[in-house]
Amino acid sequence: MPLSDRDLTLLRFESRWSGTATPGAKEEAVRTELGLTPARYYQLLGRVIDAPDAAAHDAMLVHRLRRLRDARERERADRAAGPAVHTVHTGTGR
């Protein structure tokens, strides 16, 4: 399914803002320029970057956003799992 005008707008916006501004400034721009709450913006952006046509449109941006999302998901999963329990193997075979 081809990207919609809104999808393209989100990708262009993210390309322009990604990594270049403080979170507060970007959130304000999301509200004023796109008319969205930051939470809704990130929900929509997450869906867009999963679309095959998104990578065809801007592969570097989409792959970077996917990597960042995956890293955040791993961090959340690690925190939810709690501290790791390590066992010490003494090598005695008993």
NUTORSE-804062 format. One record per residue (C-alpha): residue in three letters; y, z, x; residue number from 1. Coordinates in steps of 0.02 Angstrom, whole numbers, padded with zeros to 5 digits. Each point is the difference from the previous one (the first is absolute). Example, Ala and Ser with C-alpha at 12.3 -4.5 7.8 and 13.67 -1.06 7.14 Angstrom:
2
residu->ALA | c2->-00225 | c3->00390 | c1->00615 | num->1
residu->SER | c2->00172 | c3->-00033 | c1->00069 | num->2
***
This chain:
94
residu->MET | c2->00000 | c3->00000 | c1->00000 | num->1
residu->PRO | c2->00168 | c3->-00050 | c1->00076 | num->2
residu->LEU | c2->00129 | c3->00132 | c1->00038 | num->3
residu->SER | c2->00128 | c3->00030 | c1->-00135 | num->4
residu->ASP | c2->00187 | c3->-00001 | c1->00030 | num->5
residu->ARG | c2->-00004 | c3->00190 | c1->-00006 | num->6
residu->ASP | c2->-00139 | c3->00005 | c1->00130 | num->7
residu->LEU | c2->00100 | c3->-00112 | c1->00116 | num->8
residu->THR | c2->00155 | c3->00107 | c1->-00028 | num->9
residu->LEU | c2->-00098 | c3->00156 | c1->00049 | num->10
residu->LEU | c2->-00067 | c3->-00082 | c1->00158 | num->11
residu->ARG | c2->00173 | c3->-00064 | c1->00050 | num->12
residu->PHE | c2->00075 | c3->00171 | c1->-00032 | num->13
residu->GLU | c2->-00134 | c3->00088 | c1->00101 | num->14
residu->SER | c2->00016 | c3->-00125 | c1->00141 | num->15
residu->ARG | c2->00186 | c3->00035 | c1->00009 | num->16
residu->TRP | c2->-00014 | c3->00189 | c1->-00008 | num->17
residu->SER | c2->-00166 | c3->00038 | c1->00080 | num->18
residu->GLY | c2->00024 | c3->00114 | c1->00149 | num->19
residu->THR | c2->00188 | c3->-00026 | c1->00010 | num->20
residu->ALA | c2->00076 | c3->00136 | c1->-00108 | num->21
residu->THR | c2->-00009 | c3->00181 | c1->-00041 | num->22
residu->PRO | c2->-00110 | c3->00039 | c1->-00151 | num->23
residu->GLY | c2->00148 | c3->00057 | c1->-00104 | num->24
residu->ALA | c2->00095 | c3->-00162 | c1->00027 | num->25
residu->LYS | c2->-00151 | c3->-00106 | c1->-00042 | num->26
residu->GLU | c2->-00037 | c3->00103 | c1->-00157 | num->27
residu->GLU | c2->00179 | c3->-00023 | c1->-00057 | num->28
residu->ALA | c2->-00012 | c3->-00188 | c1->00030 | num->29
residu->VAL | c2->-00162 | c3->-00004 | c1->-00101 | num->30
residu->ARG | c2->00093 | c3->00079 | c1->-00145 | num->31
residu->THR | c2->00158 | c3->-00104 | c1->00010 | num->32
residu->GLU | c2->-00067 | c3->-00170 | c1->00055 | num->33
residu->LEU | c2->-00167 | c3->-00002 | c1->-00090 | num->34
residu->GLY | c2->00032 | c3->00119 | c1->-00145 | num->35
residu->LEU | c2->-00160 | c3->00095 | c1->00038 | num->36
residu->THR | c2->-00043 | c3->00177 | c1->00045 | num->37
residu->PRO | c2->-00069 | c3->00014 | c1->00177 | num->38
residu->ALA | c2->-00169 | c3->00055 | c1->-00071 | num->39
residu->ARG | c2->-00011 | c3->-00155 | c1->-00110 | num->40
residu->TYR | c2->00057 | c3->-00111 | c1->00144 | num->41
residu->TYR | c2->-00140 | c3->00062 | c1->00112 | num->42
residu->GLN | c2->-00128 | c3->-00017 | c1->-00141 | num->43
residu->LEU | c2->00049 | c3->-00181 | c1->-00026 | num->44
residu->LEU | c2->00010 | c3->-00037 | c1->00185 | num->45
residu->GLY | c2->-00175 | c3->00072 | c1->00024 | num->46
residu->ARG | c2->-00067 | c3->-00121 | c1->-00130 | num->47
residu->VAL | c2->00093 | c3->-00147 | c1->00075 | num->48
residu->ILE | c2->-00066 | c3->00025 | c1->00176 | num->49
residu->ASP | c2->-00177 | c3->-00004 | c1->-00067 | num->50
residu->ALA | c2->00027 | c3->-00174 | c1->-00073 | num->51
residu->PRO | c2->-00075 | c3->-00139 | c1->00108 | num->52
residu->ASP | c2->00157 | c3->-00104 | c1->-00023 | num->53
residu->ALA | c2->00107 | c3->00138 | c1->00074 | num->54
residu->ALA | c2->-00081 | c3->-00019 | c1->00171 | num->55
residu->ALA | c2->00024 | c3->-00187 | c1->-00011 | num->56
residu->HIS | c2->00185 | c3->00029 | c1->-00037 | num->57
residu->ASP | c2->00035 | c3->00124 | c1->00143 | num->58
residu->ALA | c2->-00157 | c3->00045 | c1->00096 | num->59
residu->MET | c2->00081 | c3->00114 | c1->00129 | num->60
residu->LEU | c2->00091 | c3->00105 | c1->-00129 | num->61
residu->VAL | c2->-00148 | c3->00014 | c1->-00118 | num->62
residu->HIS | c2->-00125 | c3->00045 | c1->00136 | num->63
residu->ARG | c2->00120 | c3->00130 | c1->00072 | num->64
residu->LEU | c2->00028 | c3->00077 | c1->-00172 | num->65
residu->ARG | c2->-00188 | c3->00005 | c1->-00030 | num->66
residu->ARG | c2->-00029 | c3->00085 | c1->00168 | num->67
residu->LEU | c2->00134 | c3->00130 | c1->-00038 | num->68
residu->ARG | c2->-00072 | c3->00032 | c1->-00172 | num->69
residu->ASP | c2->-00177 | c3->00017 | c1->00068 | num->70
residu->ALA | c2->00060 | c3->00121 | c1->00135 | num->71
residu->ARG | c2->00089 | c3->00108 | c1->-00131 | num->72
residu->GLU | c2->-00157 | c3->00001 | c1->-00108 | num->73
residu->ARG | c2->-00106 | c3->00055 | c1->00149 | num->74
residu->GLU | c2->00123 | c3->00139 | c1->00040 | num->75
residu->ARG | c2->-00005 | c3->00062 | c1->-00180 | num->76
residu->ALA | c2->-00189 | c3->-00005 | c1->-00001 | num->77
residu->ASP | c2->-00007 | c3->00096 | c1->00163 | num->78
residu->ARG | c2->00119 | c3->00133 | c1->-00066 | num->79
residu->ALA | c2->-00099 | c3->00015 | c1->-00162 | num->80
residu->ALA | c2->-00162 | c3->00023 | c1->00097 | num->81
residu->GLY | c2->00074 | c3->00151 | c1->00089 | num->82
residu->PRO | c2->-00032 | c3->00053 | c1->00178 | num->83
residu->ALA | c2->-00148 | c3->-00082 | c1->00083 | num->84
residu->VAL | c2->-00148 | c3->00109 | c1->00040 | num->85
residu->HIS | c2->-00064 | c3->-00033 | c1->00175 | num->86
residu->THR | c2->-00172 | c3->00050 | c1->00057 | num->87
residu->VAL | c2->-00040 | c3->00025 | c1->00181 | num->88
residu->HIS | c2->-00159 | c3->-00076 | c1->00066 | num->89
residu->THR | c2->-00066 | c3->00101 | c1->00144 | num->90
residu->GLY | c2->-00132 | c3->-00125 | c1->00052 | num->91
residu->THR | c2->-00137 | c3->00131 | c1->00004 | num->92
residu->GLY | c2->-00105 | c3->-00084 | c1->-00132 | num->93
residu->ARG | c2->-00035 | c3->00162 | c1->-00094 | num->94
***
